[in-house]
Amino acid sequence: MGKRSILIVEDEELMRNILRRLLEAEGYSVFTADSAEAGLRVFAENEIAVTVTDIKMAGMDGLTMLDHPTPVKLLEYLLE
């Protein structure tokens, strides 16, 4: 794998964009998704090294996403 790749799963656009810009500035290739369902699709279609996910999201939440059979390396955070 060339650039290290990170998937950000965050339903708030502002936070998703802030994280993307910070990680890209550090040299990461960043993929984003606005829901857990979209995140699982992005993960399945790309070579992702790490997933950063919000826990509280509408629809499938971040914890439910972890129960999905797709192996996910996770760095999780919770914004209150």
N, CA, C and O atoms as CSV, one atom per row, in Angstrom:
chain,resi,resn,atom,element,x,y,z
A,1,MET,N,N,0.849,-1.164,0.000
A,1,MET,CA,C,0.000,0.000,0.000
A,1,MET,C,C,0.897,1.230,0.000
A,1,MET,O,O,1.863,1.295,0.761
A,2,GLY,N,N,0.583,2.210,-0.853
A,2,GLY,CA,C,1.368,3.430,-0.916
A,2,GLY,C,C,1.107,4.318,0.274
A,2,GLY,O,O,1.659,4.106,1.354
A,3,LYS,N,N,0.264,5.315,0.078
A,3,LYS,CA,C,-0.123,6.195,1.180
A,3,LYS,C,C,-0.936,5.414,2.202
A,3,LYS,O,O,-1.715,4.530,1.846
A,4,ARG,N,N,-0.750,5.744,3.454
A,4,ARG,CA,C,-1.571,5.141,4.505
A,4,ARG,C,C,-2.990,5.671,4.354
A,4,ARG,O,O,-3.190,6.874,4.184
A,5,SER,N,N,-3.966,4.789,4.415
A,5,SER,CA,C,-5.346,5.212,4.174
A,5,SER,C,C,-6.195,5.132,5.434
A,5,SER,O,O,-6.097,4.186,6.216
A,6,ILE,N,N,-7.028,6.148,5.607
A,6,ILE,CA,C,-7.915,6.245,6.759
A,6,ILE,C,C,-9.321,6.530,6.253
A,6,ILE,O,O,-9.522,7.345,5.352
A,7,LEU,N,N,-10.285,5.846,6.847
A,7,LEU,CA,C,-11.692,6.100,6.567
A,7,LEU,C,C,-12.294,6.837,7.756
A,7,LEU,O,O,-12.198,6.377,8.893
A,8,ILE,N,N,-12.909,7.974,7.490
A,8,ILE,CA,C,-13.611,8.742,8.520
A,8,ILE,C,C,-15.106,8.535,8.313
A,8,ILE,O,O,-15.641,8.844,7.249
A,9,VAL,N,N,-15.775,8.011,9.337
A,9,VAL,CA,C,-17.229,7.841,9.298
A,9,VAL,C,C,-17.813,8.804,10.324
A,9,VAL,O,O,-17.699,8.588,11.531
A,10,GLU,N,N,-18.431,9.854,9.836
A,10,GLU,CA,C,-18.921,10.942,10.696
A,10,GLU,C,C,-20.126,11.575,10.017
A,10,GLU,O,O,-20.044,11.965,8.852
A,11,ASP,N,N,-21.243,11.683,10.728
A,11,ASP,CA,C,-22.444,12.248,10.122
A,11,ASP,C,C,-22.454,13.773,10.091
A,11,ASP,O,O,-23.233,14.359,9.338
A,12,GLU,N,N,-21.627,14.421,10.873
A,12,GLU,CA,C,-21.553,15.883,10.850
A,12,GLU,C,C,-20.499,16.328,9.831
A,12,GLU,O,O,-19.312,16.036,9.973
A,13,GLU,N,N,-20.961,17.035,8.809
A,13,GLU,CA,C,-20.087,17.430,7.709
A,13,GLU,C,C,-18.888,18.261,8.171
A,13,GLU,O,O,-17.769,18.033,7.713
A,14,LEU,N,N,-19.108,19.213,9.064
A,14,LEU,CA,C,-18.014,20.067,9.530
A,14,LEU,C,C,-16.914,19.232,10.184
A,14,LEU,O,O,-15.737,19.401,9.865
A,15,MET,N,N,-17.285,18.337,11.092
A,15,MET,CA,C,-16.296,17.501,11.770
A,15,MET,C,C,-15.589,16.579,10.779
A,15,MET,O,O,-14.377,16.379,10.866
A,16,ARG,N,N,-16.346,16.020,9.840
A,16,ARG,CA,C,-15.772,15.140,8.819
A,16,ARG,C,C,-14.715,15.891,8.010
A,16,ARG,O,O,-13.641,15.354,7.739
A,17,ASN,N,N,-15.017,17.131,7.624
A,17,ASN,CA,C,-14.075,17.925,6.833
A,17,ASN,C,C,-12.852,18.349,7.642
A,17,ASN,O,O,-11.738,18.359,7.118
A,18,ILE,N,N,-13.047,18.698,8.908
A,18,ILE,CA,C,-11.907,19.066,9.766
A,18,ILE,C,C,-10.953,17.886,9.900
A,18,ILE,O,O,-9.744,18.033,9.721
A,19,LEU,N,N,-11.502,16.718,10.216
A,19,LEU,CA,C,-10.656,15.522,10.363
A,19,LEU,C,C,-9.944,15.180,9.061
A,19,LEU,O,O,-8.759,14.849,9.060
A,20,ARG,N,N,-10.682,15.264,7.941
A,20,ARG,CA,C,-10.076,14.966,6.638
A,20,ARG,C,C,-8.887,15.887,6.368
A,20,ARG,O,O,-7.819,15.422,5.971
A,21,ARG,N,N,-9.069,17.177,6.579
A,21,ARG,CA,C,-7.985,18.138,6.312
A,21,ARG,C,C,-6.781,17.910,7.220
A,21,ARG,O,O,-5.638,17.967,6.766
A,22,LEU,N,N,-7.036,17.652,8.496
A,22,LEU,CA,C,-5.930,17.394,9.432
A,22,LEU,C,C,-5.140,16.152,9.033
A,22,LEU,O,O,-3.909,16.163,9.049
A,23,LEU,N,N,-5.841,15.094,8.680
A,23,LEU,CA,C,-5.166,13.841,8.326
A,23,LEU,C,C,-4.460,13.932,6.976
A,23,LEU,O,O,-3.369,13.387,6.814
A,24,GLU,N,N,-5.068,14.612,6.008
A,24,GLU,CA,C,-4.402,14.807,4.718
A,24,GLU,C,C,-3.127,15.620,4.892
A,24,GLU,O,O,-2.129,15.353,4.224
A,25,ALA,N,N,-3.146,16.607,5.779
A,25,ALA,CA,C,-1.952,17.419,6.044
A,25,ALA,C,C,-0.827,16.578,6.637
A,25,ALA,O,O,0.345,16.934,6.514
A,26,GLU,N,N,-1.175,15.466,7.278
A,26,GLU,CA,C,-0.173,14.555,7.846
A,26,GLU,C,C,0.246,13.474,6.856
A,26,GLU,O,O,1.029,12.589,7.201
A,27,GLY,N,N,-0.268,13.539,5.629
A,27,GLY,CA,C,0.162,12.619,4.588
A,27,GLY,C,C,-0.706,11.390,4.377
A,27,GLY,O,O,-0.325,10.484,3.635
A,28,TYR,N,N,-1.861,11.348,5.015
A,28,TYR,CA,C,-2.750,10.201,4.851
A,28,TYR,C,C,-3.636,10.369,3.626
A,28,TYR,O,O,-3.992,11.486,3.251
A,29,SER,N,N,-3.984,9.260,3.014
A,29,SER,CA,C,-5.020,9.225,2.001
A,29,SER,C,C,-6.325,9.023,2.762
A,29,SER,O,O,-6.470,8.039,3.487
A,30,VAL,N,N,-7.276,9.943,2.607
A,30,VAL,CA,C,-8.473,9.933,3.448
A,30,VAL,C,C,-9.723,9.678,2.614
A,30,VAL,O,O,-9.955,10.326,1.593
A,31,PHE,N,N,-10.514,8.728,3.070
A,31,PHE,CA,C,-11.834,8.455,2.527
A,31,PHE,C,C,-12.838,8.901,3.580
A,31,PHE,O,O,-12.558,8.817,4.776
A,32,THR,N,N,-14.008,9.374,3.149
A,32,THR,CA,C,-15.015,9.795,4.120
A,32,THR,C,C,-16.364,9.163,3.791
A,32,THR,O,O,-16.650,8.803,2.649
A,33,ALA,N,N,-17.178,9.043,4.836
A,33,ALA,CA,C,-18.553,8.569,4.685
A,33,ALA,C,C,-19.408,9.287,5.715
A,33,ALA,O,O,-18.949,9.586,6.818
A,34,ASP,N,N,-20.657,9.561,5.348
A,34,ASP,CA,C,-21.541,10.294,6.252
A,34,ASP,C,C,-22.475,9.392,7.058
A,34,ASP,O,O,-23.335,9.883,7.790
A,35,SER,N,N,-22.308,8.079,6.926
A,35,SER,CA,C,-23.115,7.134,7.701
A,35,SER,C,C,-22.344,5.823,7.839
A,35,SER,O,O,-21.395,5.564,7.100
A,36,ALA,N,N,-22.765,5.010,8.791
A,36,ALA,CA,C,-22.116,3.708,8.980
A,36,ALA,C,C,-22.315,2.827,7.753
A,36,ALA,O,O,-21.398,2.115,7.343
A,37,GLU,N,N,-23.504,2.872,7.170
A,37,GLU,CA,C,-23.776,2.065,5.979
A,37,GLU,C,C,-22.851,2.464,4.833
A,37,GLU,O,O,-22.282,1.604,4.160
A,38,ALA,N,N,-22.702,3.764,4.614
A,38,ALA,CA,C,-21.805,4.248,3.561
A,38,ALA,C,C,-20.361,3.896,3.894
A,38,ALA,O,O,-19.582,3.562,3.001
A,39,GLY,N,N,-20.000,3.968,5.168
A,39,GLY,CA,C,-18.648,3.614,5.592
A,39,GLY,C,C,-18.310,2.169,5.295
A,39,GLY,O,O,-17.198,1.870,4.862
A,40,LEU,N,N,-19.252,1.266,5.522
A,40,LEU,CA,C,-19.016,-0.147,5.220
A,40,LEU,C,C,-18.809,-0.362,3.729
A,40,LEU,O,O,-17.984,-1.185,3.330
A,41,ARG,N,N,-19.554,0.375,2.895
A,41,ARG,CA,C,-19.367,0.263,1.442
A,41,ARG,C,C,-17.983,0.765,1.032
A,41,ARG,O,O,-17.292,0.119,0.245
A,42,VAL,N,N,-17.580,1.925,1.570
A,42,VAL,CA,C,-16.255,2.481,1.246
A,42,VAL,C,C,-15.167,1.514,1.701
A,42,VAL,O,O,-14.197,1.280,0.981
A,43,PHE,N,N,-15.332,0.952,2.900
A,43,PHE,CA,C,-14.346,0.012,3.437
A,43,PHE,C,C,-14.220,-1.213,2.538
A,43,PHE,O,O,-13.113,-1.691,2.292
A,44,ALA,N,N,-15.342,-1.719,2.050
A,44,ALA,CA,C,-15.339,-2.914,1.206
A,44,ALA,C,C,-14.700,-2.660,-0.157
A,44,ALA,O,O,-14.156,-3.581,-0.767
A,45,GLU,N,N,-14.764,-1.420,-0.638
A,45,GLU,CA,C,-14.286,-1.090,-1.978
A,45,GLU,C,C,-12.856,-0.555,-2.013
A,45,GLU,O,O,-12.308,-0.353,-3.097
A,46,ASN,N,N,-12.246,-0.322,-0.863
A,46,ASN,CA,C,-10.922,0.298,-0.812
A,46,ASN,C,C,-10.042,-0.408,0.203
A,46,ASN,O,O,-10.529,-1.137,1.067
A,47,GLU,N,N,-8.756,-0.186,0.089
A,47,GLU,CA,C,-7.799,-0.743,1.037
A,47,GLU,C,C,-7.620,0.263,2.174
A,47,GLU,O,O,-6.834,1.205,2.061
A,48,ILE,N,N,-8.347,0.058,3.259
A,48,ILE,CA,C,-8.365,0.978,4.393
A,48,ILE,C,C,-7.512,0.406,5.518
A,48,ILE,O,O,-7.673,-0.754,5.897
A,49,ALA,N,N,-6.607,1.219,6.049
A,49,ALA,CA,C,-5.756,0.772,7.159
A,49,ALA,C,C,-6.426,1.002,8.506
A,49,ALA,O,O,-6.338,0.159,9.399
A,50,VAL,N,N,-7.099,2.146,8.656
A,50,VAL,CA,C,-7.709,2.522,9.937
A,50,VAL,C,C,-9.044,3.206,9.667
A,50,VAL,O,O,-9.187,3.960,8.705
A,51,THR,N,N,-10.017,2.931,10.532
A,51,THR,CA,C,-11.308,3.609,10.459
A,51,THR,C,C,-11.514,4.434,11.719
A,51,THR,O,O,-11.386,3.933,12.836
A,52,VAL,N,N,-11.836,5.708,11.521
A,52,VAL,CA,C,-12.186,6.608,12.623
A,52,VAL,C,C,-13.690,6.813,12.516
A,52,VAL,O,O,-14.177,7.288,11.490
A,53,THR,N,N,-14.435,6.458,13.567
A,53,THR,CA,C,-15.888,6.553,13.466
A,53,THR,C,C,-16.516,7.272,14.647
A,53,THR,O,O,-16.070,7.160,15.789
A,54,ASP,N,N,-17.554,8.004,14.333
A,54,ASP,CA,C,-18.420,8.570,15.355
A,54,ASP,C,C,-19.220,7.399,15.919
A,54,ASP,O,O,-19.470,6.426,15.206
A,55,ILE,N,N,-19.617,7.473,17.158
A,55,ILE,CA,C,-20.411,6.409,17.753
A,55,ILE,C,C,-21.901,6.703,17.604
A,55,ILE,O,O,-22.676,5.823,17.231
A,56,LYS,N,N,-22.297,7.932,17.894
A,56,LYS,CA,C,-23.719,8.302,17.851
A,56,LYS,C,C,-24.066,8.876,16.486
A,56,LYS,O,O,-23.733,10.019,16.172
A,57,MET,N,N,-24.746,8.056,15.673
A,57,MET,CA,C,-25.198,8.492,14.352
A,57,MET,C,C,-26.606,7.968,14.133
A,57,MET,O,O,-27.004,6.968,14.731
A,58,ALA,N,N,-27.359,8.646,13.273
A,58,ALA,CA,C,-28.697,8.172,12.910
A,58,ALA,C,C,-28.562,6.872,12.122
A,58,ALA,O,O,-27.520,6.610,11.522
A,59,GLY,N,N,-29.604,6.072,12.124
A,59,GLY,CA,C,-29.538,4.791,11.424
A,59,GLY,C,C,-28.610,3.859,12.176
A,59,GLY,O,O,-28.696,3.745,13.399
A,60,MET,N,N,-27.732,3.198,11.463
A,60,MET,CA,C,-26.751,2.321,12.097
A,60,MET,C,C,-25.722,3.184,12.814
A,60,MET,O,O,-25.129,4.074,12.204
A,61,ASP,N,N,-25.505,2.933,14.098
A,61,ASP,CA,C,-24.503,3.714,14.826
A,61,ASP,C,C,-23.124,3.063,14.707
A,61,ASP,O,O,-22.987,1.966,14.166
A,62,GLY,N,N,-22.124,3.744,15.211
A,62,GLY,CA,C,-20.751,3.256,15.098
A,62,GLY,C,C,-20.523,1.921,15.780
A,62,GLY,O,O,-19.749,1.103,15.284
A,63,LEU,N,N,-21.183,1.680,16.911
A,63,LEU,CA,C,-21.017,0.401,17.612
A,63,LEU,C,C,-21.641,-0.745,16.832
A,63,LEU,O,O,-21.080,-1.840,16.783
A,64,THR,N,N,-22.793,-0.505,16.223
A,64,THR,CA,C,-23.423,-1.533,15.393
A,64,THR,C,C,-22.545,-1.840,14.188
A,64,THR,O,O,-22.445,-2.992,13.765
A,65,MET,N,N,-21.910,-0.815,13.636
A,65,MET,CA,C,-21.007,-1.018,12.507
A,65,MET,C,C,-19.893,-1.993,12.883
A,65,MET,O,O,-19.436,-2.772,12.046
A,66,LEU,N,N,-19.459,-1.947,14.136
A,66,LEU,CA,C,-18.394,-2.842,14.589
A,66,LEU,C,C,-18.828,-4.300,14.605
A,66,LEU,O,O,-17.990,-5.197,14.510
A,67,ASP,N,N,-20.128,-4.544,14.725
A,67,ASP,CA,C,-20.640,-5.911,14.720
A,67,ASP,C,C,-20.705,-6.501,13.321
A,67,ASP,O,O,-20.933,-7.701,13.165
A,68,HIS,N,N,-20.507,-5.678,12.307
A,68,HIS,CA,C,-20.544,-6.144,10.922
A,68,HIS,C,C,-19.380,-7.096,10.694
A,68,HIS,O,O,-18.302,-6.883,11.247
A,69,PRO,N,N,-19.567,-8.142,9.893
A,69,PRO,CA,C,-18.494,-9.134,9.709
A,69,PRO,C,C,-17.246,-8.629,8.997
A,69,PRO,O,O,-16.216,-9.301,9.029
A,70,THR,N,N,-17.309,-7.456,8.350
A,70,THR,CA,C,-16.116,-6.910,7.699
A,70,THR,C,C,-15.093,-6.535,8.764
A,70,THR,O,O,-15.427,-5.807,9.698
A,71,PRO,N,N,-13.851,-7.015,8.648
A,71,PRO,CA,C,-12.850,-6.651,9.662
A,71,PRO,C,C,-12.527,-5.164,9.588
A,71,PRO,O,O,-12.202,-4.642,8.521
A,72,VAL,N,N,-12.618,-4.503,10.704
A,72,VAL,CA,C,-12.366,-3.064,10.767
A,72,VAL,C,C,-11.355,-2.795,11.868
A,72,VAL,O,O,-11.551,-3.208,13.011
A,73,LYS,N,N,-10.280,-2.108,11.528
A,73,LYS,CA,C,-9.356,-1.595,12.540
A,73,LYS,C,C,-9.933,-0.261,12.962
A,73,LYS,O,O,-10.199,0.589,12.112
A,74,LEU,N,N,-10.128,-0.062,14.222
A,74,LEU,CA,C,-10.897,1.098,14.653
A,74,LEU,C,C,-10.165,1.971,15.639
A,74,LEU,O,O,-9.607,1.497,16.629
A,75,LEU,N,N,-10.179,3.250,15.351
A,75,LEU,CA,C,-9.807,4.273,16.321
A,75,LEU,C,C,-11.095,5.046,16.523
A,75,LEU,O,O,-11.535,5.758,15.620
A,76,GLU,N,N,-11.705,4.920,17.686
A,76,GLU,CA,C,-13.008,5.543,17.865
A,76,GLU,C,C,-12.928,6.788,18.729
A,76,GLU,O,O,-12.049,6.916,19.582
A,77,TYR,N,N,-13.840,7.683,18.501
A,77,TYR,CA,C,-13.923,8.884,19.316
A,77,TYR,C,C,-15.385,9.218,19.531
A,77,TYR,O,O,-16.242,8.817,18.743
A,78,LEU,N,N,-15.663,9.923,20.556
A,78,LEU,CA,C,-17.029,10.284,20.886
A,78,LEU,C,C,-17.086,11.771,21.203
A,78,LEU,O,O,-16.423,12.240,22.128
A,79,LEU,N,N,-17.873,12.506,20.440
A,79,LEU,CA,C,-18.054,13.936,20.677
A,79,LEU,C,C,-19.388,14.147,21.365
A,79,LEU,O,O,-20.419,13.677,20.883
A,80,GLU,N,N,-19.376,14.826,22.451
A,80,GLU,CA,C,-20.627,15.098,23.166
A,80,GLU,C,C,-20.904,16.577,23.169
A,80,GLU,O,O,-21.912,17.015,23.722
